[in-house]
Amino acid sequence: MKPLPGSLRPTLYDEAQVDAFLAGEPLPVLPAKPHPDDLLTDAEAGAVAGVSASTIRADAVNGLMPRGKELHGRRWWTRADAEARAARLTQYKGRTAGARDRTPRSRPDHRIAEVVAELDRAEAGHRSSVTAEELAECYGVSTRTGERIMSKARAERSKSIR
């Protein structure tokens, strides 16, 4: 079987073929179809599983799939392991190969909405102006972080006014 395009797979020989060659016998024919015991590199296993090579390595380290075996100074996974990884539910898959969604996955800060409400109250005259020092004391953060919260709240408020 030909290696996947772009892989730097070293040439490996089937043990039965090597034994036949050394004994001077005709070489046995290799299987035409992929076999579950085929050894794949991280990139090849990732291509079979539909994830990146780094996800294969990370899953192996984190116990989400077998660690593979080391031969010739390189780690190899069986095709069966890669196919089992592909069959895992989507919510547990890592980033798919070639994914372009690099946006941060941070949660919205609840303090921003609270400060926007306080800014609205201050503008309506129901309270005094909101200060960074007040926010720092209220949320137990530094004055600089209070300024950052205030800045984000003002930006959020200006978006909602438009």
Secondary structure, DSSP 8 states (H G I E B T S, - for coil): ----TT--------HHHHHHHHHT-------SS--TT-EE-HHHHHHHHTB-HHHHHHHHHTTSS---EEETTEEEEEHHHHHHHHHS-GGG---BTT-----------HHHHHHHHHHHHHHTTSS----HHHHHHHHT--HHHHHHHHHHHHHHHHHHH-
